[in-house]
Amino acid sequence: MRDPDLDELRAELEEFAQPEKKASRSPREERIIAGFEEIQRFVDEHGRAPRHGEDRDIFERLYAVRLDRIRKLEDCRTLLAPLDRQGLLSGAGTTADAGSDDMDEDELAAELGTINGFEITELRHVRPSAEKRAAEEIASRQRCEDFSKFKPLFQKVQEELDAGVRETRPFELKAEIRPGAWFIVGGQKAYVADMGEVFTNDQGRSDARLRVIFDNGTESNMLMRSLQRALNKDEAGRRITEPVAGPLFSDQHGDEDQASGTIYVLRSKSDLPLVAENRDLVHKIGVTNMSVEQRIAGARLQPTFLMADVEVVATYKLFNINRSRLEKLIHRIFDPARLDIEIRDRFGNPVVPREWFLVPLSAIDEAIRKIRDGTIAGYVYDPQSAQLVRRGTE
């Protein structure tokens, strides 16, 4: 027969019994677990796995690199499997961006003073250049709250690039980085909206804080030298020229300017009723890389010249500009006044010339002036008033 007092005493003692000691973990295993828990906290906070990409926060980029490494190491997967409540080891629930981080794992880990890619809770001193890249080059981009103010500028620059009014050229000098300057870096157009006070950095070099707006609606408060490094590192990095890259429409040009051709404006001597009745308004506008005299030679035999002789009424020399893009731009501006006429060539075939417009010479002059000063994107041609008007007022 059991003694009830002894049973009660045994039960009480069991409550105070020392628990069984769990197998101790190595310092490396503790670091791996701690690092994985940080990734889990990131997923809890953001609802997704960490992603690669230069536009990401440097800690997120480190978590993404760390997770990739954990998945590749079998001993890490075995250790962490019981803790993987979010399915991270199998890749479930992740929406990682295509591609990988440009920085390799060791370099990115060094940015935060990590050990073996896992220990970031205790930052240690690393080489100064790495610390500066973490603080300066990897400046996090954020949403540009007033992007609606800059969006028309990006649209205008793209139009001017398409028209040849602006060009892209290799980035060369830090001096090219200034307020109002445009660049292409990382495949995106970048606009330097503002520049802070110039200061001397720890290396004794001049620098300044910039506000840089990107065409995807983000912005970065980065250093001038950081942008310089990014442009130099990017093989496709370019600067976008100002609308006037030299005397584009002038008889005066510098020694370094490259001749691109001539814009010519012609009047026809054709006896066609529509032409004869509007002789002072019917103009052909074209661009050529040869002399205008050569271009119009034998005009009476060519349907593009209405099978008649022509009179040259204006010419504009071109330097440092894309001829075909410029011609397309001019024709697009005056498209509402394009002459709708069909003639027969010398073999009797019907031809519809596309370079004749019912527009006064004064409007052509004004259009070319606005192309030259970079304001043409804000204007359209109004056939009713026979002049250029601001967009939205026609």
Summary of the structure (lengths in Angstrom):
residues: 394
radius of gyration: 34.5
end to end distance: 110.0
largest distance: 135.3
contacts: 1084
relative contact order: 0.08
helix: 38%
strand: 20%
